[in-house]
Amino acid sequence: MRVIVGALGALMIVGGVVALAVGVWPSGLWAILVGCVAIAAVVLERSRYQSEAAEGSAGDHGRGGGELSMPVAPFHPTDELFVDPTSGHRLRVYLNPATGERRYFAEEDRPVG
């Protein structure tokens, strides 16, 4: 879905530039603005704490929006814990020291509090 929204945003920007080139200012500026907002939404949006591989699959997400299973080597648990504000689950951060990639896994079955 992100790819589709990003592609549509890019097409809106291109269409807006073309509209500006032929002298249609209000519509051209509006198209560029909408395209930029779509691309910004794609870049900034992350609704879950999953790896790209897990997020790209059609499967479910784990508790608290994290990974389905505890990350294994080369990932190592860190001391970093946080409570996901949406689900209320406490998530632990796992780190791959070679790449800096981070993964998240819920520590318990029930939400905190």
Secondary structure, DSSP 8 states (H G I E B T S, - for coil): -HHHHHHHHHHHHHHHHHHHHTT-HHHHHHHHHHHHHHHHHHHH---S---HHHHHSSS---GGGS-SS---TT-EEEEEEEE-TTT--EEEEEE-TTT--EEEEESSSS---
